[in-house]
């Protein structure tokens, strides 16, 4: 598994992963306004470039963890559903 900083060409793939996992697991607990606010946040590419670390294995993006510059706040932490319970989240957590 490779954990690295986001490259500009990886933004769209990271946003897609975040959005899909958010809709599946988090959105049911959010108001419509909260869902829209989160969507606007993850679509701000300037913010994402300062925040995101990714994990790849066999050229597939499997998870994303996003923190502020000094890693004192995690604002996004998502792993594709089919890779839950495989230690990917733990490795991302330990990396940060």
Number of C-alpha atoms within 10 A of each C-alpha: 12 10 17 14 16 19 11 11 8 13 17 13 12 22 17 13 18 21 19 16 17 20 13 11 11 12 17 11 10 12 10 10 9 12 18 12 11 14 15 11 13 20 15 11 15 11 12 20 16 14 21 23 23 21 22 15 12 8 9 10 18 22 25 26 24 23 18 14 10 8 11 9 11 14 14 15 18 23 25 18 14 8 12 13 10 10 11 21 21 11 13 21 12 8 11 14
